[in-house]
Amino acid sequence: MPSLAIVPAAGKAERFGGGKLIALIGEDTVLDRTLASLLEGGVDRIVVVIAPAADLAPVRRLTDPRVSTVTNADPSRGMFSSIQAGLAAAAGDPILVLPADMPFVRSSTVREVLQACSERRRIVIPTHGGKGGHPLAFPEALRERVLRARPTLTLKDAFGGTLALRDDRPVGDAGILRDVDVPADLERRDYLA
């Protein structure tokens, strides 16, 4: 089965002042960089989960045939509800989750996490400096468990007892911990790939 990445992109970006995913890093938008990391890392299919009436026209990679969008009708329920909306729209194995506002993850890290999940058939969480980050990956066997959980939970809650099947994977990529919350986050250069 082809690999799948779910990219939650339905947040309001209030701390950023709106328009976070179309803000530029060099010549790419934040979301373009996130999608490029996944595509170049070997993900076969990506589902970007957006809010109703989202305007992502500047994001060039949304036209890639491997990328599709679905709408989370009520993103106020939280990111987990967006993950569920993406999973309801597509299947894959393994399944990665990478929030749209994490444009600094290296494609080599995506490839490593994909491979580890494929080989081990476990939940794989990359770590850097002892902290867990994204993208995390899980086998398709856990998909239904995630879909059946309450949308107001977290992915960790949905995994519940299966977290015993978790592999923390140390990586040399600080980008796994770096999201974009405020415009100043785009100015930092210490973790650009």
N, C-alpha and C positions, 0 to 999 in steps of 0.2 A: 504494500500500500504506500502511496506517496506521502512524504512528510507534509505537515501542515503547521503554519504559524498563525496564531490569533494575536492581533494587534489592537488592543483597546485604545480607542481614539475619541471617546465620547465625552471627555471631561470638559468643564467650562473654562478652564485656564484662567480663573479669576485672579490668582496671584500674579500671573504674567500680564494681565490686562487684556486678555483675549488675543486670538490669532497666533497662539503659540506654535501650532503645528505647521503654519506656513511662514514662520519667521525664518530668516536666512542664516545659514552657517556657510560662509563662502558663497558659492553659487547654488547650493542645494537648500531646500527647505528642511526643517527639522524632521518632518515625516519622510521625505525622500531619503535622508541619510539612514533612518531606521529601516526603511524598506530595502535599501541597498545592502545593508549589513546582512539581512536575512537572505536575500536573493543570492548574493555573492557567497554566502555561507552554505548554500546548497539546499535551502528550503524549496520544496516543489510547488507549494500553493500557500498563499497568504490571504487571510480574511481580515480586513480592516473594519472595525466596528465603530460606526460614527453616530453622532447625535442627530436627531431630526433637524433638517434645514442646515446642516453643516456645509460650509463653503470651503472646499479643499481644491478648487480649480487650479491653483498654482503648483500642485503636487504632481509632477510629471510621471512618476512611477505608478500612479494609480491607473494608467493606461496599459501597463504591462499585462499581457494575457494571464500571467500567473497570479495576479492580484485582483481581488474582488472586494466590494464593500457590502456591508449589511448595516441596517439601522437598529440601534437599541432604542426602542420606543420610550423607555423611561430610564435614562442614564442616572437620574438622581438616586437610584437604588445602589449605586456604587460600581466599581470596576468589575467585580465578580459577575454582575449581571451582563456586562459587555462580553466577558469571556464566554458566558453561557450562550449569548446571542450568536457569537462566532461559531461555537461548537455545534449549535443547532443547524447552522447553514452548511457545514462541511465536515468531512471525516478525514482522518489521516493518521499515520503512525510512523514515527512518534509525533506528538503534538507539542509545539513550543508556545510559550506566552512571552511576548515582549511588548511592554507598554510603548505607545507611539512616541512618547516624549523622552526616549532613551537613545539618542542618535550617536552615542559615542561607543557603543558596543562594537568590537571588531568582528569581522566576518569569520576570522579564524576561531574565535570563541564560539560562535554559532555552530560552526562545523564540528568542533570538539564536543559540545553539548549534545548535538544531534547523534553523533557517533556513539557516545557513551550510553545514551538512552536506548539506541537501537541494539547495542550489544548486551547491555545489562538488564534491559526490560524493567527498569526502576525509575523513580522520580529522580531527575538529575538537577541539582542546583549549583550553579557556579559560585565560587567564593573568592574573595580577594581580601587579604588582610584579616581573615577570619570572619568576614561578613558575607552573608548570602545576597545574591543579586539576580539579575535577569540576563539572558532568557532562561527560564526554567523549562524543563521538558518532562513529559510523562507519556507512558505508553497508552495506546488506544484502549486498552482494557479498562482504564479508569474513566473513560469519556462519559459513560452513562451515569456513573457515580456523581460526576461534576454536574451533569445536566439535571439530575434529580434534586440536587441540594437547593435550599432556599436562596433566592437571588441576593439577599442582604448579607449573606455570609462572605467569608474570604475563601480563596482557593485553598489555603492551608486548612481551614475548617472543613471544607468539602473533602479533602484527602483524609482527614481524621486519622484513624488507626493505620492507614496505609503509609503514613510518614515513616514507619519502620522500614519501609522499602525505599528509603531516600539515600541517595549518594551525593554527598557534598564533593564538588570537584574544584580544587584550587586552580585558579587561572591567573596569568600575569596581566590581566586586563582590568584596569581601574574603571573602565567605561561601564562595567556591569553594575556599578553602584551609582552612576551619575545620570540623574534625570534633569530635565529642564523645568524649573518652577518659576523663575523670575528672569527677566532679560539679562541680568548680570551673569547668569549661568552659561550664556552663549559666549561670553568673553573669555572664560577660562580656557587656557590652551594646554594645561598639563596633562590632559587625558585625550586629546584629539588623536585619532588614529592616523 
